[in-house]
């Protein structure tokens, strides 16, 4: 556990963020399937990305009859490897942490088995660990999959599509959740020469080879969101984030518009993105997080701390993340009097009973985003404690170091 304080409550400086975890993980799969034609620059140092890179090296260089790959809590690695391992020679056990073994994978496994994958559950049906027999012989070239499930299932299938002998046609049933992440996957495939057709709810990718290319990974917009929170909760704040692009592939660029309603102005300049605390936030009370659910924890905590009663929708996938993020948020914001009330698919934040606690410890539930969403509260309260601070290594290993560089006192 660590204790955070920030005596001045003012923020000023520059933060060089790590490469996007989402882009990096996609780039690694693209590189692995591209047979050394693809190079990557600015790869993320996040635990999830390091884990996926190690897993890919193990899978492609193993001499064992049965290779066990343990990805720990790395959810993206689990989804992407569940698809990728079918295409290479080998016999694999794909497993993860205790929480990972509680996170469903059945929809993706069923989709892969439809086209010929040989996958079996080692324990509970629908959940890891998985036994995957590589060298799949493709039997079909069309899959239907629900659009309101994790977009990582869809991205996992799209990433391997061009390497399938018959290509792949993916039919998305119903409304697509987290569309920007699917768009990111397709745009990154296009960067290495993979052509696709997206018409209405159907995406078609024919069999084709990648071209020689270098993928530059943009800094992580999810990580940027915590600096938006820090500026919003400061007495006065100005931060520069180099390398972030107005034309980003990442869905979490939505934080620019969202935070304009919480008193943070954004300006894209030559040296990077400039964040500035402004005096007048808007009165907006309704936010749809469907296309950027990873920002939900940040927005909930900011609203609660600033005593803004707002409503959010589009949070359906939060219950199957690293933890049940809805329950975790309810529990933790209640520690300073805020409420998160579930009303069907809409969630209401009520702040009429918010108070400043004399001593408060926030649990993180093995969830990196819980730690980083609650840390900025040191700018509102006299001091706070964050349990299991090491969880930030999953996506932003330099988070605490960067906070210390900007006058947060960490003990």
JODA-V330141 format. One record per residue. N is the residue number from 1. NEAR is the number of other C-alpha atoms within 8 Angstrom. Layout:
n=<N	N>
near=<NEAR	NEAR>
//
This chain:
n=<1	2	3	4	5	6	7	8	9	10	11	12	13	14	15	16	17	18	19	20	21	22	23	24	25	26	27	28	29	30	31	32	33	34	35	36	37	38	39	40	41	42	43	44	45	46	47	48	49	50	51	52	53	54	55	56	57	58	59	60	61	62	63	64	65	66	67	68	69	70	71	72	73	74	75	76	77	78	79	80	81	82	83	84	85	86	87	88	89	90	91	92	93	94	95	96	97	98	99	100	101	102	103	104	105	106	107	108	109	110	111	112	113	114	115	116	117	118	119	120	121	122	123	124	125	126	127	128	129	130	131	132	133	134	135	136	137	138	139	140	141	142	143	144	145	146	147	148	149	150	151	152	153	154	155	156	157	158	159	160	161	162	163	164	165	166	167	168	169	170	171	172	173	174	175	176	177	178	179	180	181	182	183	184	185	186	187	188	189	190	191	192	193	194	195	196	197	198	199	200	201	202	203	204	205	206	207	208	209	210	211	212	213	214	215	216	217	218	219	220	221	222	223	224	225	226	227	228	229	230	231	232	233	234	235	236	237	238	239	240	241	242	243	244	245	246	247	248	249	250	251	252	253	254	255	256	257	258	259	260	261	262	263	264	265	266	267	268	269	270	271	272	273	274	275	276	277	278	279	280	281	282	283	284	285	286	287	288	289	290	291	292	293	294	295	296	297	298	299	300	301	302	303	304	305	306	307	308	309	310	311	312	313	314	315	316	317	318	319	320	321	322	323	324	325	326	327	328	329	330	331	332	333	334	335	336	337	338	339	340	341	342	343	344	345	346	347	348	349	350	351	352	353	354	355	356	357	358	359	360	361	362	363	364	365	366	367	368	369	370	371	372	373	374	375	376	377	378	379	380	381	382	383	384	385	386	387	388	389	390	391	392	393	394	395	396	397	398	399	400	401	402	403	404	405	406	407	408	409	410	411>
near=<7	9	11	14	12	12	5	5	10	8	13	8	8	8	9	6	10	12	14	14	12	7	12	13	13	11	11	11	11	11	13	9	8	11	7	7	10	14	9	12	8	9	11	12	11	13	11	15	13	10	11	13	9	8	11	9	8	9	11	7	6	8	4	5	6	8	11	8	11	9	14	8	10	14	9	9	13	12	13	13	9	13	12	11	13	14	11	10	9	12	11	14	12	15	15	15	10	6	10	14	12	8	10	10	10	9	10	10	11	8	11	11	10	10	12	11	13	10	10	7	12	8	7	7	6	10	14	17	12	13	12	15	14	13	9	11	6	11	7	8	10	9	11	9	11	9	12	9	8	10	13	11	12	10	12	14	10	12	12	11	12	15	11	11	7	9	14	15	11	11	11	12	10	7	7	10	11	13	9	11	12	12	9	12	12	10	9	11	12	10	9	13	9	12	8	10	7	8	6	4	8	10	11	11	14	11	12	8	9	9	9	7	9	9	12	8	13	12	10	12	11	10	10	10	12	12	9	12	13	12	16	13	13	13	6	9	14	12	14	12	13	11	9	12	9	5	4	9	8	11	12	11	8	8	10	9	7	9	12	12	11	9	13	15	12	10	7	9	7	4	7	12	14	13	14	11	13	8	5	5	10	8	5	6	7	7	9	8	12	10	11	12	12	8	12	10	12	12	9	10	11	11	12	15	11	7	10	10	11	12	11	12	11	11	11	6	9	11	10	10	9	12	12	10	12	8	8	10	11	11	8	10	13	9	9	10	10	14	11	11	9	8	7	5	9	10	12	13	15	14	12	6	7	11	6	6	8	5	6	9	8	11	10	13	8	8	11	12	9	11	16	11	12	11	10	12	10	12	12	10	9	9	11	15	11	16	11	9	10	5	11	14	11	11	12	11	11	7	9	7	7	9	9	10	7	9	9	11	9	8	5>
//
